[in-house]
Amino acid sequence: MSSNILIVESKNDQFFLQAIIRHLNCNIEVESIEPTPPIIISEDDYKSMEGLNSKKLIAALNSLKADIEKGEIERVGIVIDIDDVDLEL
């Protein structure tokens, strides 16, 4: 059975997203041309990068590579927040 993985910057981000998903009582869905079932992210489907930089993201993706190639992981999502950086719109 394949699973889904959501890569987050830190455990705090993981706990925040889990709380939002539980509060809204919803599944994470993705836009697709083909009809697809909702993506369900369980408590164990998060992977923390323990900080944000390109090396940590590459390492997180590389650590999943073998499981992806074996078909054990179907989809990978990446959530990165802007923290204290000012965002100009």
C-alpha positions as a Markdown table, in Angstrom:
| # | Residue | x | y | z |
|---|---|---|---|---|
| 1 | Met | 0.0 | 0.0 | 0.0 |
| 2 | Ser | 1.4 | 3.3 | -1.0 |
| 3 | Ser | 1.3 | 6.4 | 1.3 |
| 4 | Asn | 1.7 | 10.1 | 1.0 |
| 5 | Ile | 4.4 | 12.2 | 2.6 |
| 6 | Leu | 4.2 | 15.9 | 3.5 |
| 7 | Ile | 7.6 | 17.5 | 4.1 |
| 8 | Val | 7.5 | 20.4 | 6.5 |
| 9 | Glu | 10.2 | 22.8 | 7.9 |
| 10 | Ser | 10.0 | 21.7 | 11.5 |
| 11 | Lys | 7.9 | 19.7 | 14.0 |
| 12 | Asn | 6.1 | 22.9 | 14.9 |
| 13 | Asp | 4.9 | 23.2 | 11.4 |
| 14 | Gln | 3.8 | 19.6 | 11.4 |
| 15 | Phe | 1.8 | 20.1 | 14.6 |
| 16 | Phe | 0.3 | 23.3 | 13.3 |
| 17 | Leu | -0.9 | 21.6 | 10.0 |
| 18 | Gln | -2.2 | 18.6 | 11.9 |
| 19 | Ala | -4.3 | 20.8 | 14.2 |
| 20 | Ile | -5.7 | 22.8 | 11.2 |
| 21 | Ile | -6.6 | 19.6 | 9.4 |
| 22 | Arg | -8.2 | 18.1 | 12.5 |
| 23 | His | -10.1 | 21.3 | 13.3 |
| 24 | Leu | -11.5 | 21.6 | 9.7 |
| 25 | Asn | -12.2 | 17.9 | 9.7 |
| 26 | Cys | -11.0 | 17.6 | 6.1 |
| 27 | Asn | -8.8 | 15.7 | 3.8 |
| 28 | Ile | -6.1 | 17.4 | 1.7 |
| 29 | Glu | -7.1 | 17.4 | -1.9 |
| 30 | Val | -5.1 | 18.3 | -5.1 |
| 31 | Glu | -6.3 | 19.7 | -8.3 |
| 32 | Ser | -6.2 | 17.2 | -11.1 |
| 33 | Ile | -7.6 | 16.7 | -14.6 |
| 34 | Glu | -8.3 | 13.0 | -13.8 |
| 35 | Pro | -10.7 | 12.3 | -10.9 |
| 36 | Thr | -8.6 | 11.3 | -7.9 |
| 37 | Pro | -9.6 | 10.3 | -4.4 |
| 38 | Pro | -8.7 | 12.8 | -1.6 |
| 39 | Ile | -5.1 | 12.6 | -0.4 |
| 40 | Ile | -5.1 | 11.5 | 3.2 |
| 41 | Ile | -2.2 | 12.5 | 5.4 |
| 42 | Ser | -1.9 | 10.5 | 8.6 |
| 43 | Glu | 0.0 | 11.4 | 11.7 |
| 44 | Asp | 3.0 | 9.4 | 10.5 |
| 45 | Asp | 3.1 | 10.8 | 7.0 |
| 46 | Tyr | 5.1 | 14.0 | 7.9 |
| 47 | Lys | 8.8 | 14.4 | 7.4 |
| 48 | Ser | 10.5 | 17.3 | 9.1 |
| 49 | Met | 13.5 | 19.0 | 7.5 |
| 50 | Glu | 14.5 | 20.5 | 10.9 |
| 51 | Gly | 15.1 | 23.9 | 9.4 |
| 52 | Leu | 15.0 | 25.4 | 5.9 |
| 53 | Asn | 17.8 | 25.4 | 3.4 |
| 54 | Ser | 18.3 | 23.8 | 0.1 |
| 55 | Lys | 20.7 | 21.1 | 1.5 |
| 56 | Lys | 18.1 | 20.0 | 4.1 |
| 57 | Leu | 15.3 | 19.8 | 1.4 |
| 58 | Ile | 17.5 | 17.8 | -0.9 |
| 59 | Ala | 18.4 | 15.5 | 1.9 |
| 60 | Ala | 14.8 | 15.0 | 2.9 |
| 61 | Leu | 13.9 | 14.2 | -0.7 |
| 62 | Asn | 16.9 | 11.8 | -1.1 |
| 63 | Ser | 15.8 | 10.0 | 2.0 |
| 64 | Leu | 12.5 | 9.2 | 0.4 |
| 65 | Lys | 13.9 | 8.2 | -3.0 |
| 66 | Ala | 14.2 | 4.4 | -2.4 |
| 67 | Asp | 10.6 | 4.2 | -1.0 |
| 68 | Ile | 9.3 | 6.2 | -4.0 |
| 69 | Glu | 11.1 | 3.9 | -6.5 |
| 70 | Lys | 9.6 | 0.8 | -4.7 |
| 71 | Gly | 6.1 | 2.4 | -5.0 |
| 72 | Glu | 5.7 | 2.7 | -1.2 |
| 73 | Ile | 5.2 | 6.5 | -1.5 |
| 74 | Glu | 2.7 | 7.8 | -4.1 |
| 75 | Arg | 2.8 | 11.5 | -3.6 |
| 76 | Val | 5.2 | 14.0 | -1.8 |
| 77 | Gly | 4.1 | 17.5 | -0.8 |
| 78 | Ile | 6.3 | 20.3 | 0.5 |
| 79 | Val | 5.1 | 23.0 | 2.8 |
| 80 | Ile | 7.4 | 26.0 | 3.4 |
| 81 | Asp | 6.2 | 29.0 | 5.4 |
| 82 | Ile | 7.7 | 32.5 | 5.2 |
| 83 | Asp | 8.4 | 32.9 | 9.0 |
| 84 | Asp | 9.8 | 36.3 | 9.7 |
| 85 | Val | 10.6 | 37.3 | 6.1 |
| 86 | Asp | 8.6 | 40.3 | 4.8 |
| 87 | Leu | 6.5 | 39.4 | 1.8 |
| 88 | Glu | 5.8 | 42.1 | -0.7 |
| 89 | Leu | 2.7 | 41.7 | -2.8 |
